[in-house]
């Protein structure tokens, strides 16, 4: 049921604003000079990424959808900002399902 709702939400967002950049960097959490960059791959479905982003960052479903669509459209995107240790924790959770990501200085 959740996957169906996510798929419908993604479809609606895609139809409403297909030409717009979905994620404004200001939506990612502000922090202490570090960020997590998430890379697109052809292995994971959009629903998997959305759920894992929520688990890793604690963001709401709308933010997770925006980040996922940004990564899908641009090949990469910032999904979290914070202290280095916090970003490391986010990366470990994202990598639980083998998402490609890294911590980078902001």
GROMACS elastic network, one bead per residue, 0.5 to 0.9 nm:
[ bonds ]
;  ai    aj funct       b0    kb
    1     4     6  0.51940   500
    1     5     6  0.63898   500
    1     6     6  0.87512   500
    2     5     6  0.51226   500
    2     6     6  0.61747   500
    2     7     6  0.85500   500
    2    47     6  0.87480   500
    3     6     6  0.50676   500
    3     7     6  0.60316   500
    3     8     6  0.85762   500
    3    47     6  0.60979   500
    3    48     6  0.86980   500
    4     7     6  0.50471   500
    4     8     6  0.61612   500
    4     9     6  0.85500   500
    4    47     6  0.89555   500
    5     8     6  0.51600   500
    5     9     6  0.60970   500
    5    10     6  0.85893   500
    6     9     6  0.50216   500
    6    10     6  0.60699   500
    6    11     6  0.84965   500
    6    46     6  0.84789   500
    6    47     6  0.63825   500
    6    50     6  0.83606   500
    6    61     6  0.85523   500
    6    65     6  0.82036   500
    7    10     6  0.51624   500
    7    11     6  0.61324   500
    7    12     6  0.86474   500
    7    46     6  0.80398   500
    7    47     6  0.71184   500
    8    11     6  0.50457   500
    8    12     6  0.61714   500
    8    13     6  0.86522   500
    9    12     6  0.51249   500
    9    13     6  0.61851   500
    9    14     6  0.85216   500
    9    62     6  0.88567   500
    9    65     6  0.83316   500
   10    13     6  0.51478   500
   10    14     6  0.60254   500
   10    15     6  0.85610   500
   10    46     6  0.85170   500
   10    65     6  0.69515   500
   10    66     6  0.88639   500
   10    69     6  0.80990   500
   11    14     6  0.50780   500
   11    15     6  0.61461   500
   11    16     6  0.86000   500
   12    15     6  0.51600   500
   12    16     6  0.60752   500
   12    17     6  0.86278   500
   13    16     6  0.51854   500
   13    17     6  0.61178   500
   13    18     6  0.75921   500
   13    22     6  0.89473   500
   13    65     6  0.88823   500
   13    66     6  0.87723   500
   14    17     6  0.56103   500
   14    19     6  0.86532   500
   14    69     6  0.85011   500
   15    18     6  0.57885   500
   16    19     6  0.89925   500
   17    20     6  0.55103   500
   17    21     6  0.83883   500
   17    22     6  0.80272   500
   18    21     6  0.82962   500
   18    22     6  0.86992   500
   19    22     6  0.87487   500
   20    23     6  0.89375   500
   21    24     6  0.73121   500
   21    69     6  0.87780   500
   21    70     6  0.67337   500
   21    73     6  0.83073   500
   21    74     6  0.89512   500
   22    65     6  0.89359   500
   22    66     6  0.54657   500
   22    67     6  0.73093   500
   22    68     6  0.89753   500
   22    69     6  0.65647   500
   22    70     6  0.55038   500
   22    73     6  0.87598   500
   23    26     6  0.81767   500
   23    27     6  0.68181   500
   23    28     6  0.83383   500
   23    63     6  0.81917   500
   23    66     6  0.54211   500
   23    67     6  0.57610   500
   23    68     6  0.87835   500
   23    69     6  0.78922   500
   23    70     6  0.57303   500
   23    71     6  0.89111   500
   23    77     6  0.82692   500
   23    78     6  0.88289   500
   24    27     6  0.56526   500
   24    28     6  0.77573   500
   24    66     6  0.88462   500
   24    67     6  0.89622   500
   25    28     6  0.56264   500
   25    29     6  0.86915   500
   25    77     6  0.87058   500
   25    78     6  0.71351   500
   25    79     6  0.87360   500
   26    29     6  0.74011   500
   26    30     6  0.76340   500
   27    30     6  0.84131   500
   27    63     6  0.74959   500
   27    67     6  0.88803   500
   27    79     6  0.87351   500
   27    80     6  0.89404   500
   28    35     6  0.89196   500
   28    63     6  0.84690   500
   28    67     6  0.85321   500
   28    78     6  0.68182   500
   28    79     6  0.58311   500
   28    80     6  0.52390   500
   28    81     6  0.61919   500
   29    35     6  0.87855   500
   29    57     6  0.89058   500
   29    79     6  0.79648   500
   29    80     6  0.53893   500
   29    82     6  0.67309   500
   30    33     6  0.83098   500
   30    35     6  0.87957   500
   30    80     6  0.77995   500
   30    81     6  0.51383   500
   30    82     6  0.60303   500
   31    34     6  0.69296   500
   31    35     6  0.81605   500
   31    80     6  0.87038   500
   31    81     6  0.51792   500
   31    83     6  0.59713   500
   32    35     6  0.87765   500
   32    81     6  0.74534   500
   32    82     6  0.50264   500
   32    84     6  0.75851   500
   32   106     6  0.85325   500
   33    81     6  0.73230   500
   33    82     6  0.64838   500
   33    83     6  0.66269   500
   33    84     6  0.78047   500
   33   104     6  0.87203   500
   33   105     6  0.59174   500
   34    80     6  0.84887   500
   34    81     6  0.56818   500
   34    82     6  0.54413   500
   34    83     6  0.58005   500
   34    84     6  0.56462   500
   34    86     6  0.89687   500
   34    87     6  0.69117   500
   34   103     6  0.68151   500
   34   104     6  0.57603   500
   35    78     6  0.66135   500
   35    79     6  0.75462   500
   35    80     6  0.55667   500
   35    82     6  0.62562   500
   35    83     6  0.81239   500
   35    84     6  0.78873   500
   35    87     6  0.63804   500
   35   102     6  0.82869   500
   35   103     6  0.56701   500
   35   104     6  0.53934   500
   35   105     6  0.62158   500
   35   106     6  0.57929   500
   36    77     6  0.83531   500
   36    78     6  0.56893   500
   36    79     6  0.57852   500
   36    80     6  0.51749   500
   36    81     6  0.63762   500
   36    82     6  0.85667   500
   36    87     6  0.59870   500
   36    88     6  0.81487   500
   36    90     6  0.75441   500
   36    91     6  0.69305   500
   36   101     6  0.67783   500
   36   102     6  0.56392   500
   36   104     6  0.62943   500
   36   105     6  0.88140   500
   37    76     6  0.66429   500
   37    77     6  0.55177   500
   37    79     6  0.61235   500
   37    80     6  0.75847   500
   37    91     6  0.88297   500
   37   100     6  0.85602   500
   37   101     6  0.53937   500
   37   102     6  0.54111   500
   37   103     6  0.63967   500
   37   104     6  0.71648   500
   38    67     6  0.89545   500
   38    68     6  0.88439   500
   38    71     6  0.69060   500
   38    75     6  0.85167   500
   38    76     6  0.54744   500
   38    77     6  0.54729   500
   38    78     6  0.62482   500
   38    79     6  0.64278   500
   38    91     6  0.87655   500
   38    94     6  0.86665   500
   38    99     6  0.75279   500
   38   100     6  0.61140   500
   38   102     6  0.68443   500
   39    71     6  0.63203   500
   39    72     6  0.82853   500
   39    74     6  0.89108   500
   39    75     6  0.57933   500
   39    77     6  0.67129   500
   39    99     6  0.75605   500
   39   100     6  0.54192   500
   39   101     6  0.57711   500
   39   102     6  0.85913   500
   40    43     6  0.88808   500
   40    44     6  0.86876   500
   40    68     6  0.85704   500
   40    71     6  0.55870   500
   40    72     6  0.56535   500
   40    73     6  0.85080   500
   40    74     6  0.80424   500
   40    76     6  0.57063   500
   40    77     6  0.85256   500
   40    99     6  0.82981   500
   40   100     6  0.73934   500
   41    44     6  0.66370   500
   41    72     6  0.81239   500
   41    75     6  0.79478   500
   41    99     6  0.78600   500
   41   100     6  0.75846   500
   42    45     6  0.78722   500
   43    99     6  0.88333   500
   44    47     6  0.82151   500
   44    48     6  0.62844   500
   44    49     6  0.67556   500
   44    97     6  0.86547   500
   44    98     6  0.88826   500
   44    99     6  0.77663   500
   45    48     6  0.53229   500
   45    49     6  0.65433   500
   45    50     6  0.88202   500
   46    49     6  0.52453   500
   46    50     6  0.62023   500
   46    51     6  0.87529   500
   46    65     6  0.82367   500
   46    68     6  0.67777   500
   46    69     6  0.80813   500
   46    72     6  0.85109   500
   47    50     6  0.51327   500
   47    51     6  0.62724   500
   47    52     6  0.86355   500
   47    65     6  0.86410   500
   47    68     6  0.89539   500
   48    51     6  0.53496   500
   48    52     6  0.61918   500
   48    53     6  0.85843   500
   48    97     6  0.86301   500
   49    52     6  0.51209   500
   49    53     6  0.59686   500
   49    54     6  0.85571   500
   49    64     6  0.80576   500
   49    65     6  0.86201   500
   49    68     6  0.66351   500
   49    94     6  0.84370   500
   49    97     6  0.89225   500
   49    99     6  0.79956   500
   50    53     6  0.52032   500
   50    54     6  0.63202   500
   50    55     6  0.87189   500
   50    61     6  0.71124   500
   50    63     6  0.88585   500
   50    64     6  0.51453   500
   50    65     6  0.58870   500
   50    67     6  0.82366   500
   50    68     6  0.63832   500
   51    54     6  0.52298   500
   51    55     6  0.62930   500
   51    56     6  0.87109   500
   51    61     6  0.79939   500
   51    64     6  0.76913   500
   52    56     6  0.59956   500
   52    57     6  0.84527   500
   52    64     6  0.87414   500
   52    93     6  0.74551   500
   52    94     6  0.61286   500
   52    96     6  0.86154   500
   52    97     6  0.79377   500
   53    56     6  0.50678   500
   53    57     6  0.58320   500
   53    58     6  0.74607   500
   53    59     6  0.72791   500
   53    61     6  0.88350   500
   53    64     6  0.59066   500
   53    65     6  0.89394   500
   53    67     6  0.84969   500
   53    68     6  0.83436   500
   53    79     6  0.78018   500
   53    90     6  0.85434   500
   53    93     6  0.84833   500
   53    94     6  0.68777   500
   54    57     6  0.54764   500
   54    59     6  0.50819   500
   54    60     6  0.63978   500
   54    61     6  0.68152   500
   54    63     6  0.85712   500
   54    64     6  0.62129   500
   55    58     6  0.56819   500
   55    59     6  0.79070   500
   55    90     6  0.87261   500
   55    93     6  0.73882   500
   55    94     6  0.82858   500
   56    59     6  0.82357   500
   56    89     6  0.77258   500
   56    91     6  0.76132   500
   56    92     6  0.82018   500
   56    93     6  0.52662   500
   56    94     6  0.61588   500
   57    60     6  0.89655   500
   57    64     6  0.89592   500
   57    79     6  0.79865   500
   57    80     6  0.68269   500
   57    90     6  0.62067   500
   57    93     6  0.87824   500
   59    62     6  0.81846   500
   59    63     6  0.61711   500
   59    64     6  0.64135   500
   60    63     6  0.55063   500
   60    64     6  0.63066   500
   60    65     6  0.87521   500
   61    65     6  0.60646   500
   61    66     6  0.85910   500
   62    65     6  0.51280   500
   62    66     6  0.62419   500
   62    67     6  0.87059   500
   63    66     6  0.50407   500
   63    67     6  0.61617   500
   63    68     6  0.85125   500
   64    67     6  0.51858   500
   64    68     6  0.60540   500
   64    69     6  0.85806   500
   64    79     6  0.83278   500
   65    68     6  0.50849   500
   65    69     6  0.61051   500
   65    70     6  0.85162   500
   66    69     6  0.52571   500
   66    70     6  0.61394   500
   66    71     6  0.86660   500
   67    70     6  0.50655   500
   67    71     6  0.61963   500
   67    72     6  0.85447   500
   67    77     6  0.68729   500
   67    78     6  0.75866   500
   67    79     6  0.62200   500
   68    71     6  0.51627   500
   68    72     6  0.60896   500
   68    73     6  0.85890   500
   68    77     6  0.82133   500
   68    79     6  0.86058   500
   69    73     6  0.59991   500
   69    74     6  0.84566   500
   70    73     6  0.51534   500
   70    74     6  0.59296   500
   70    75     6  0.77806   500
   70    76     6  0.71905   500
   70    77     6  0.61946   500
   70    78     6  0.89247   500
   71    74     6  0.53156   500
   71    75     6  0.50714   500
   71    78     6  0.82717   500
   71    79     6  0.89575   500
   72    75     6  0.56089   500
   72    76     6  0.71745   500
   72    77     6  0.86754   500
   73    76     6  0.80067   500
   74    77     6  0.72314   500
   76   101     6  0.88597   500
   78    81     6  0.76622   500
   80    87     6  0.70230   500
   80    90     6  0.77802   500
   81    84     6  0.88095   500
   81    86     6  0.85004   500
   81    87     6  0.68434   500
   81   106     6  0.81115   500
   82    85     6  0.82046   500
   82    86     6  0.61571   500
   82    87     6  0.60424   500
   83    86     6  0.52973   500
   83    87     6  0.62032   500
   83    88     6  0.86273   500
   84    87     6  0.51308   500
   84    88     6  0.61438   500
   84    89     6  0.87421   500
   84   103     6  0.76528   500
   84   104     6  0.87181   500
   84   105     6  0.84987   500
   85    89     6  0.63297   500
   85    90     6  0.87974   500
   86    89     6  0.50963   500
   86    90     6  0.64025   500
   86    91     6  0.87721   500
   87    90     6  0.50384   500
   87    91     6  0.62390   500
   87    92     6  0.86965   500
   87   102     6  0.87627   500
   87   103     6  0.63188   500
   87   104     6  0.88792   500
   88    91     6  0.51213   500
   88    92     6  0.62758   500
   88    93     6  0.88153   500
   88   102     6  0.83934   500
   88   103     6  0.66839   500
   89    92     6  0.51507   500
   89    93     6  0.64369   500
   89    94     6  0.87638   500
   90    93     6  0.52601   500
   90    94     6  0.62347   500
   90    95     6  0.86171   500
   91    94     6  0.50603   500
   91    95     6  0.60378   500
   91    96     6  0.86892   500
   91    99     6  0.87072   500
   91   100     6  0.87691   500
   91   101     6  0.64179   500
   91   102     6  0.65565   500
   91   103     6  0.72056   500
   92    95     6  0.51443   500
   92    96     6  0.64323   500
   93    96     6  0.52187   500
   93    97     6  0.79362   500
   94    97     6  0.63636   500
   94    98     6  0.68504   500
   94    99     6  0.56359   500
   94   100     6  0.78460   500
   94   101     6  0.74793   500
   95   100     6  0.68388   500
   95   101     6  0.74911   500
   96    99     6  0.74711   500
   98   101     6  0.88945   500
